[in-house]
Amino acid sequence: MTIHKKPSRVQPPHPGYIHEIAEHDDNVKYLIGWPGYRTSQNKSGLGYIETQAELAHMRGMFIKWLVTGKFKTRNPVFLMFIAIYGIFSASPILLLFAGIDGRSAFIRNWYFFGPHTLIGILLLLNVILGLIKCDRDESITGD
């Protein structure tokens, strides 16, 4: 009587075209909202909570880059569109000069105009920084 061994299951090799971000970044495994969490470890990436958390994380990174002056690019097309959007967003500051009975519309509605104006001013400052000094390593677009 011969005893046969159970056949061992051989794992197929990992296809080279699939990039598993969790193999390279430990934060992806544990932090909801970290870019790559939704699709790491064979997840579908369609979860609503994870999608919203990643969106919030990227918005926070965007604001942090604006405040610290790291939202810079050397691409003239991007600089032009960022400048146009910055001017449009910062335009409510002109309401400081136009007022009725000594009170400007900006002061009366600061809660509405304030965040947009602040983002517009920060965008314009980052455009100026991008024009003055922006090394190849500092560009957010990698150009």
C-alpha positions in Angstrom: 0.0 0.0 0.0 1.4 3.4 -1.0 0.5 6.6 0.7 0.0 9.5 -1.6 0.8 13.0 -0.5 -1.9 15.6 -0.8 -1.2 17.8 -3.8 0.1 21.2 -2.7 -1.6 24.2 -4.3 0.9 26.4 -6.0 0.1 30.1 -6.0 0.2 31.6 -9.4 2.8 34.3 -9.7 1.8 37.9 -9.2 1.2 39.5 -12.6 3.7 42.2 -13.4 1.1 44.7 -14.6 -0.7 44.8 -11.2 0.8 47.3 -8.9 0.0 46.5 -5.3 0.5 49.8 -3.4 0.3 48.2 0.0 3.6 46.4 -0.7 5.4 49.8 -0.8 3.5 52.0 1.7 2.5 50.8 5.1 0.1 53.6 5.6 -2.1 52.3 2.8 -3.0 49.2 4.8 -4.3 51.0 7.9 -5.4 54.5 7.1 -8.8 55.0 5.5 -8.6 58.0 3.2 -4.9 57.5 2.3 -4.5 57.3 -1.5 -4.4 53.7 -2.5 -6.4 52.3 0.5 -9.6 51.8 -1.6 -7.9 49.6 -4.1 -5.2 47.8 -2.0 -5.4 44.2 -1.0 -7.9 43.1 -3.7 -10.6 45.7 -2.7 -13.0 46.9 -5.4 -12.4 50.6 -4.8 -16.1 51.3 -4.9 -16.9 51.8 -1.2 -18.6 55.1 -0.6 -17.0 55.8 2.8 -13.5 55.1 1.5 -14.1 57.2 -1.6 -15.2 60.2 0.5 -12.4 59.7 3.0 -9.8 59.7 0.1 -11.4 62.9 -1.4 -11.2 64.6 2.0 -7.6 63.5 2.4 -6.7 65.0 -1.0 -8.5 68.2 -0.3 -6.6 68.5 3.0 -3.3 67.9 1.1 -4.3 70.6 -1.5 -5.0 73.2 1.3 -1.8 72.2 3.1 0.2 72.7 -0.2 -1.5 76.1 -0.7 -0.7 77.4 2.8 2.9 76.1 2.8 3.6 77.5 -0.7 4.3 74.0 -2.3 1.5 74.2 -4.9 3.9 75.2 -7.7 4.3 74.3 -11.3 6.4 75.4 -14.2 3.9 74.6 -16.9 2.7 77.9 -18.4 -0.8 76.6 -19.3 -1.4 75.4 -15.7 0.0 78.7 -14.4 -2.4 80.7 -16.6 -5.5 78.7 -15.5 -4.5 78.8 -11.8 -4.0 82.5 -12.1 -7.3 83.0 -13.8 -9.1 81.0 -11.2 -7.2 82.8 -8.4 -8.2 86.2 -9.7 -11.8 85.0 -10.1 -11.8 83.6 -6.5 -10.1 86.6 -5.0 -12.3 89.1 -6.7 -14.8 89.5 -3.8 -12.0 91.5 -2.0 -13.1 94.3 -4.4 -16.3 94.5 -2.4 -14.4 96.1 0.4 -14.3 99.3 -1.6 -17.9 99.3 -2.6 -20.2 99.8 0.3 -23.6 101.2 1.2 -23.9 103.3 4.3 -20.3 102.8 5.2 -20.5 99.0 5.4 -19.1 96.9 2.5 -20.8 93.9 1.1 -17.7 91.8 1.9 -17.9 92.7 5.6 -21.6 91.9 5.8 -21.2 88.5 4.0 -17.7 87.6 5.2 -18.8 84.0 6.0 -19.7 83.5 2.3 -16.9 85.4 0.6 -14.1 84.7 3.1 -13.1 81.1 2.2 -13.2 81.7 -1.5 -11.2 84.9 -1.2 -8.6 83.2 0.9 -8.2 80.3 -1.5 -7.9 82.8 -4.4 -5.2 84.8 -2.6 -3.3 81.6 -1.8 -3.5 80.5 -5.4 -2.2 83.8 -6.6 0.7 83.6 -4.2 1.6 80.1 -5.3 1.5 81.3 -9.0 3.9 84.1 -8.1 6.2 81.5 -6.3 6.0 79.2 -9.3 7.1 82.1 -11.6 9.9 83.3 -9.3 11.4 80.1 -8.1 10.3 76.6 -9.0 12.8 73.9 -9.4 12.2 70.7 -11.3 11.9 68.8 -8.0 9.3 71.2 -6.5 6.7 71.0 -9.3 3.4 69.3 -8.5 3.0 68.2 -12.1 6.5 66.7 -12.4 7.5 68.9 -15.4 
